[in-house]
């Protein structure tokens, strides 16, 4: 079994046993399981084109998943883990983990973990390119390990989601939407 195939497979966590399960999305069958040795702990899986990782938000440790051998690699620390509420994504930049306290970590595919700060926010989204987007007051904020950019939206009552690497901002009170750096568009 090789989990790198282009089939509709996905990794899921079975919290009661502390195992991660590879599931075939076409047939709904478990193809394999790996013991993450994390029974009773808060674990999740981040999977993308550049790799897959088991993240332990209880111990602040991540382990790469060897998709060919279906086993876990050497554990390493992630500064943004350990508070129990981290969000993560695997994209072009590698693994990105962010917690609501404003701590972020990026792990490039062939590099060491690099911690950086982001605005503390409950609206945090991670783009495919590894940038971290959030709403901070009236500002739309884009943060990476190399810097932060802010743009005043003119309102603070908005919701944020991502379309690829572009932020989609919805201002329901004023019935308008904005994609990326484009202008506000009225909603019917």
N, C-alpha and C positions, 0 to 999 in steps of 0.2 A: 504494500500500500504506500503510495506517495501522495502526501497532502498538498503538494505543490501543483497538482494538476488543475486545469481550468474548469473542472466540474463545479457544480453548485454546492460546494462544501462550506461549512462554517464551524467555528469553535464555539462551544458553550460551556458554562461552568455548572457543575452539579455541586451546589454549596454544601449539602449535608455530608457528602463524602470527601470533599476537597479534591475532586477530580475534574479535569477538563476533557470534554468529549468532542470528537470530530464527527459531524453529522453530514450525511449525504442529503442535500436539499431536494433532489429529484425523487428519491425513494423514501425519505424520512427515516433512514436507518443509521444507527451508530456505526461508524467505520473503525473507530479506535478510541481508547481512553488513555489518559496519562495521569498518574497520581501526582498531584502538585504538593503533597504532604502539607496540606493547609486545612485540615478538617476543623470546622468551626470558625475559620478566619474569613475576612472579607476579601475575596479574590475576584478578579475579572480577567477577560482576555481582550487584548488589543491585537487586531489582525489587519494586515494590509499588504500591498505589493512588495514592500521592502522587508517584511518579516512579521512574525507573530510572537507575542509575549504573554506570559502569565504575570499579572500584577497583583501583589499582595498589599492591600491598603491597610492591613493590620500591622505588618512588620516593616513596611517601606522598602520592600525588595521586589525586583523584577527578575524574571528568568526567560530567556529566549526559548521558543519552541523550535526544535529541529524538525521541520516538516517532512523531511525524507525519512528519518529514523524514528519519528514519533516519540521523541524524548525531550526532556528539558535540559537546557544548557546551564552554564555556571551562573549562580545568582549574583546580582549587583544591586547596590543601593540607589534609590531614586528619592531625591529631596522632596519632591512634590507629593509623595505618598505618605501614608501614616496617619492621616486625619479622618479616613473613612469616607470621603466624599469626592474623590478625584475623578476627573473625566480624562479620557485618553483617546488617541487616534494614531494610526500608523499611515504615513503618507510619504511624499517625496523627501521630506527632511529626515525621515526615520520615525522613531517613537516620540510622541509628545504627550506629556502628562501635566495636568493643571489641577490645582485644588482651589477651593473658594477663598482661601486665605491670601491668595495672590502669589503663590509659589508655582513655578513651572520648571520642567526639566525637558530637554530635548536630548535624544540619544541617536546620533547619526548612524546609518547602517554599518559603517566601519569606523566608529569612533567611541569616545568616552562620554558619559553623561555630562551635560552642561546645564547648570541651574541658572535661572533668570527670574526676574520679577515681572508680574503683570498686575493690572488693577484688580483689587478684590471685588468680585462680582458674582452674582448668581446667574448671569446671562452668558457666561463664557461658552464660546464655540471654537472648535479647532478646524481650520481649513485644510484642504488636501495638501497645500504647500507647506504645512507645518506652522503657519502663523496662527496666533491666538487672538480672537476677536471678542470684544465685550462692549457693554454699554456702561459708561461711568458718568452718572449725572446726565448731562445733555450731550456728552461726547461719545462718538463711535471711536473705539480704540483698537488699533492693530499693533500687537507686540510680537517681537521675535527675540532671539538671543542677542541680536545686534542692536536693537533699539525699539522705540515706541513712537507711533504716530497717532495724533488725535485730530478729529474733525468734529466741529460743533454741528449737531443736527437741528438745533433750534427748538427741540422739545425733548423731554425726558421720559415721556410715557410711551415707550416703543417696545416692540419685541424683535429679537434677532434670531436669524437662522442662517444657514450657509447654502449656497448653490455652487458646488465645487469649491473654489477658493474665493468666491465673491460673497460679501455679506448681503443678506436680504433683510431690510429693515421695514417693519410694518408699523405705521402710526394709525391705529384704529380710531382714535378720538377725532382725527382730522381726515379720516378715510383716504389715506394715501400710502404708497409703497415706493421703495427705492432699492434698486439693485446695484451693487458695487459703488462706483463713484458717480453714477448717473444722477439725473435730476428726479425729484419727487414726481410720481405719477398718480393722478386721481383714481380712486376706486369708485365703481358705480354704487 
